[in-house]
Amino acid sequence: MKKRILSISYDQVLLLTRQALFEQEGFEVRSACGFAEALEACQGHDDFDVVVMGHSMPQRDKTELAKALRTKRDAPLVSIYKHGDSAMPEADYSVNAHEGPKALLEAVRKASQTNRG
């Protein structure tokens, strides 16, 4: 059975790029663009093995979504951050956007093997 990823970003192009990357690696992906769509996905009935929060998201939105996610489920969080920002303390894995897709895939693979329960 394929591992399921919720990929969140405020940038539609990045969402499509990440979706293609994750699907090429055998993951099933649901993409959410923006806070409202991401919150709906976090509070919905879908079970995700990993949640990826993109670097286009403001830190306050990431924190709010992490809280919402933790009240409904226990999927590991992978946070992508950009140069000049700090890693998200609530994240299980953090990846600097400048590290590239290999580093992101490595973090997602590790996270998908994590059993937080």
Steps between C-alpha positions, in 0.01 A plus 500: 500500500632842404594744774283814494640853511322827562708767326423861597623819336385848405664463160306291246809436283694364797204280592492350152875449499498329840202288404680373190817435703316305771285304256809404300633350824183294550309716747132591474469880530228743596596863447354794690555858388462760773402497865127428463552204268775362721291538816210321333731214399650479853154483656355263241466124505800422282785316666842632407830330574695827461413869485738728307481874565671711235728798547245736344285466812534763772631357829180595686292300250729200536465517879119525483479210257733290713270554799192410296669195358614372839144518638368271224788268413861424561666515158864614502559856379769594250561874481687665216658831593683760297832673557470749782215315672539258784385140510151444638523365858175303464630313195633149520731568205619832358659553161659817368350576158850555361595140577288393203263217418731217611509633858121547496441146375736360763308680776164385360620140475621508861178664615288242317672228701439679830227368724410789730218304664 
